[in-house]
Amino acid sequence: MSDNTAVDPYRSLDGRNVILGVTGSIAAYKSADLASKLVQQGATVDVVMTPSAKEFIGTATFAGLTHRPVTTGLFEANSDIAIDHVALALRADAVVIAPATANSIAKLAFGLSDDPLGAAVLATSAPVIVCPAMDAHMYDNAATQANIETLRRRGVYIVEPAEGRLASGLIGKGRMEEPARIVEHVRWVLGRQGDLAGWKVVVSAGGTQEPLDPVRHIANRSSGKMGYAVAAAARDRGALVTLVAGPTALPDPVGVVVVHVVTALDMRDAIAGAAKNADLLVMAAAVADFRPTEAAKEKIKKGSRETVTLELIRNPAIISEVSGPKLIKVAFAAETGEAARKAREKAHYLGAAFIVANDVLEPGSGFGTDTNRVTFVYPDGTDEALPLMDKLAVAHELLTRARKNLT
Ligand SMILES: Cc1cc2nc3c(=O)[nH]c(=O)nc-3n(C[C@H](O)[C@H](O)[C@H](O)COP(=O)(O)O)c2cc1C
């Protein structure tokens, strides 16, 4: 068993009250997963179902997942809303309707309140997030589009459905967004007034690939997870985030502008452009220190050679080159042993407010893991060692310290 099993995952919706509205779509089965994911992120989830939704999924599933009573009718006993149908709405930090049928979207556009969900939406001042799910023709229909537009104009946040295979067998736009992505939208919406609201943050992530020939490259083992966590954490606190990412297997985070790059030189150019007007640059990418002096135009053949010698040339030190009138810089240093001491030696020439040192050989730390144990190294020679933590928690600790420099 590795050390990282002892670390509690960071919960990005701790203390938040979320109403999860479920309507009569075949995608209602996915709302069970969504309810579970919201609860796992720390939210208190009150499920409100339309009468049609009960044809698709049972209340026991939601009650079991949320540990709370499920509201299914305006006049039902044991329903909070029956006693005071605005109680949940007033307490809510967000109302998420997933799946949202064409019918319920139309009712919301008209402000109808003949079911508990419509009543809750009218009574709340919390952000309302609507995740449509329907047949592609129903979604494209002018009436549905006009209703969605009406909701948008009123400030309702629409999570666009995805293109894909629909329950009808058709391929088209109308598939409800995946629950994990909906949770990210919720985090983004709830973070809009966070302590980084208005700040422009640029984050680099992942490793770079330096081509040797058209089919080979020199790379490193960075998974991109640390930089992606910093980008997501900054977004969750209201920042406008640009993520400059080397090749990774990770999906683009919701609510973040992602610039995909391959080489160190591409990364340098993308960061230089994005950082010009930025407030904060966090260099979490593992940028190759060297690249082949020349990439062969054709695949290098092995022929009869037993050895090959590669000539490498130094890549630019991006963090030292990039500047902006108000730019605060934070650098990561991935080391193998004595990470803090080695980072301290770099501190004076990187021009960073602090360096985040991590030992990539430690169990649970560094490349590919979901956790990291870092030491913040400051230019005055002091440092601050953190315990092994979830990467998202490390990202928040980093941003809290960077925030002190931003004001
Ligand atoms: C098997 C089946 C699947 C359905 N799936 C959807 C759907 O994905 N989206 C939708 O807008 N309507 C769908 N409907 C139609 C709605 O259930 C119907 O419009 C209902 O009145 C919606 O009520 P509600 O919006 O109050 O939940 C489906 C109906 C059936 C019988």
The ligand as an SDF file (V2000), in Angstrom:
LIG
                    3D

 31 33  0  0  0  0  0  0  0  0999 V2000
  -38.4090    6.6560  -22.5280 C   0  0  0  0  0  0  0  0  0  0  0  0
  -38.5520    8.1530  -22.5290 C   0  0  0  0  0  0  0  0  0  0  0  0
  -37.4190    8.9140  -22.5650 C   0  0  0  0  0  0  0  0  0  0  0  0
  -37.5020   10.3110  -22.5770 C   0  0  0  0  0  0  0  0  0  0  0  0
  -36.3440   11.0470  -22.5940 N   0  0  0  0  0  0  0  0  0  0  0  0
  -36.4410   12.3700  -22.6710 C   0  0  0  0  0  0  0  0  0  0  0  0
  -35.2620   13.1590  -22.7260 C   0  0  0  0  0  0  0  0  0  0  0  0
  -34.1330   12.6470  -22.7120 O   0  0  0  0  0  0  0  0  0  0  0  0
  -35.3970   14.5030  -22.8100 N   0  0  0  0  0  0  0  0  0  0  0  0
  -36.6110   15.1090  -22.8320 C   0  0  0  0  0  0  0  0  0  0  0  0
  -36.6380   16.3320  -22.9350 O   0  0  0  0  0  0  0  0  0  0  0  0
  -37.7450   14.3810  -22.7440 N   0  0  0  0  0  0  0  0  0  0  0  0
  -37.6970   13.0540  -22.6470 C   0  0  0  0  0  0  0  0  0  0  0  0
  -38.8520   12.3210  -22.5720 N   0  0  0  0  0  0  0  0  0  0  0  0
  -40.1250   13.0180  -22.4840 C   0  0  0  0  0  0  0  0  0  0  0  0
  -40.3740   13.5340  -21.0810 C   0  0  0  0  0  0  0  0  0  0  0  0
  -40.3130   12.4870  -20.1420 O   0  0  0  0  0  0  0  0  0  0  0  0
  -41.7280   14.2420  -21.0130 C   0  0  0  0  0  0  0  0  0  0  0  0
  -41.6640   15.3930  -21.8130 O   0  0  0  0  0  0  0  0  0  0  0  0
  -42.1220   14.6160  -19.6030 C   0  0  0  0  0  0  0  0  0  0  0  0
  -43.3560   15.2940  -19.6390 O   0  0  0  0  0  0  0  0  0  0  0  0
  -41.0930   15.4930  -18.9300 C   0  0  0  0  0  0  0  0  0  0  0  0
  -41.5680   15.9080  -17.6760 O   0  0  0  0  0  0  0  0  0  0  0  0
  -40.6760   16.7950  -16.6930 P   0  0  0  0  0  0  0  0  0  0  0  0
  -40.0040   17.8100  -17.5100 O   0  0  0  0  0  0  0  0  0  0  0  0
  -41.6780   17.3910  -15.7530 O   0  0  0  0  0  0  0  0  0  0  0  0
  -39.7670   15.8820  -15.9770 O   0  0  0  0  0  0  0  0  0  0  0  0
  -38.7870   10.9270  -22.5410 C   0  0  0  0  0  0  0  0  0  0  0  0
  -39.9170   10.1330  -22.4800 C   0  0  0  0  0  0  0  0  0  0  0  0
  -39.8070    8.7700  -22.4720 C   0  0  0  0  0  0  0  0  0  0  0  0
  -41.0650    7.9460  -22.4080 C   0  0  0  0  0  0  0  0  0  0  0  0
  1  2  1  0
  2  3  1  0
  2 30  2  0
  3  4  2  0
  4  5  1  0
  4 28  1  0
  5  6  2  0
  6  7  1  0
  6 13  1  0
  7  8  2  0
  7  9  1  0
  9 10  1  0
 10 11  2  0
 10 12  1  0
 12 13  2  0
 13 14  1  0
 14 15  1  0
 14 28  1  0
 15 16  1  0
 16 17  1  0
 16 18  1  0
 18 19  1  0
 18 20  1  0
 20 21  1  0
 20 22  1  0
 22 23  1  0
 23 24  1  0
 24 25  2  0
 24 26  1  0
 24 27  1  0
 28 29  2  0
 29 30  1  0
 30 31  1  0
M  END
$$$$
